[in-house]
Amino acid sequence: MGKAIEITDSNFDEIINSDKPVLIDFWAEWCGPCKMIGPVVEELAADYEGRAVIGKMDVDINNIIPSKFGIRSIPTLLLIKNGEVVEKQVGVTSKSALAQKIEAHL
């Protein structure tokens, strides 16, 4: 079963060079709403295995990429296609809303 991959400052460029859409969940351990969206992100990783790349980036450990994208509040989810941000979701949302965003870019 698919699982969200850990995205870091060092592997970010390699991961977003995918020909598939890449959903990144910017989160932190201390963030309550992040804990609510975490299981949804894991479910999406299983649902879209092989069709999209689903990952999580801990903003407490990584600061280069979150700064580059101006991530100020978490959770923030970015959907990147061909190296460009095509969708942005700040705050908790439903699995179906995120799935729609992914589907639009498959």
C-alpha positions as CSV (number, residue, x, y, z in Angstrom):
1,M,0.0,0.0,0.0
2,G,1.3,3.5,-0.9
3,K,2.6,5.7,1.9
4,A,3.4,9.4,1.9
5,I,7.1,9.9,1.3
6,E,9.3,12.1,3.5
7,I,10.3,15.2,1.5
8,T,13.3,17.2,2.7
9,D,15.3,20.2,1.6
10,S,17.9,17.9,0.1
11,N,15.6,15.5,-1.9
12,F,12.9,18.1,-2.9
13,D,14.3,19.0,-6.4
14,E,14.7,15.3,-7.2
15,I,11.1,14.6,-6.1
16,I,9.4,17.5,-7.9
17,N,11.1,16.5,-11.2
18,S,8.5,13.8,-11.5
19,D,6.3,13.6,-14.5
20,K,3.4,13.1,-12.1
21,P,1.7,15.7,-10.0
22,V,3.3,16.0,-6.5
23,L,1.3,16.9,-3.4
24,I,3.3,18.1,-0.5
25,D,1.9,18.5,3.0
26,F,3.9,21.0,5.0
27,W,3.4,20.1,8.7
28,A,5.0,20.0,12.1
29,E,4.7,17.7,15.1
30,W,3.2,20.4,17.4
31,C,0.5,21.4,14.9
32,G,-3.0,20.2,15.9
33,P,-4.7,20.7,12.5
34,C,-1.7,19.0,10.8
35,K,-2.5,15.8,12.8
36,M,-6.1,16.0,11.4
37,I,-4.9,16.2,7.8
38,G,-2.1,13.7,8.2
39,P,-4.2,10.5,7.9
40,V,-6.0,12.0,4.8
41,V,-2.6,12.6,3.1
42,E,-1.7,8.9,3.9
43,E,-5.0,7.7,2.4
44,L,-4.3,9.8,-0.8
45,A,-0.8,8.3,-1.0
46,A,-2.5,4.8,-1.2
47,D,-5.3,5.9,-3.5
48,Y,-2.9,7.6,-6.0
49,E,0.0,5.2,-5.8
50,G,1.7,5.1,-9.2
51,R,-0.4,8.1,-10.5
52,A,0.8,10.9,-8.2
53,V,3.6,11.5,-5.7
54,I,2.3,12.3,-2.2
55,G,4.7,13.5,0.4
56,K,5.1,15.4,3.7
57,M,7.7,18.0,4.7
58,D,8.3,18.7,8.4
59,V,8.8,22.5,8.6
60,D,10.7,22.2,11.9
61,I,13.5,20.1,10.2
62,N,13.4,21.7,6.8
63,N,13.4,25.5,6.3
64,I,14.9,26.2,2.8
65,I,11.9,24.9,0.8
66,P,9.1,26.2,3.1
67,S,10.8,29.6,3.0
68,K,11.2,29.4,-0.8
69,F,7.4,28.9,-1.1
70,G,6.5,31.4,1.6
71,I,4.9,28.8,3.9
72,R,3.7,30.8,6.9
73,S,0.9,28.8,8.3
74,I,0.5,25.0,8.5
75,P,-0.9,22.8,7.4
76,T,-0.3,24.1,3.8
77,L,-0.5,21.7,0.9
78,L,1.0,22.5,-2.4
79,L,0.3,20.6,-5.6
80,I,3.3,20.9,-8.0
81,K,3.2,19.8,-11.7
82,N,6.2,20.2,-14.0
83,G,8.0,22.1,-11.2
84,E,5.3,24.7,-10.9
85,V,2.8,25.2,-8.0
86,V,-0.6,24.6,-9.6
87,E,-2.8,24.3,-6.4
88,K,-2.4,25.6,-2.9
89,Q,-4.5,24.7,0.2
90,V,-3.9,26.4,3.5
91,G,-5.6,24.7,6.5
92,V,-7.5,21.5,6.9
93,T,-9.8,20.4,4.1
94,S,-11.6,17.2,3.0
95,K,-10.1,14.2,1.3
96,S,-12.5,14.7,-1.6
97,A,-11.4,18.4,-2.1
98,L,-7.8,17.3,-2.2
99,A,-8.6,14.4,-4.5
100,Q,-10.3,16.8,-6.9
101,K,-7.2,19.0,-7.0
102,I,-5.0,16.0,-7.8
103,E,-7.5,14.6,-10.4
104,A,-7.5,18.0,-12.2
105,H,-3.7,17.6,-12.9
106,L,-3.4,13.9,-13.7
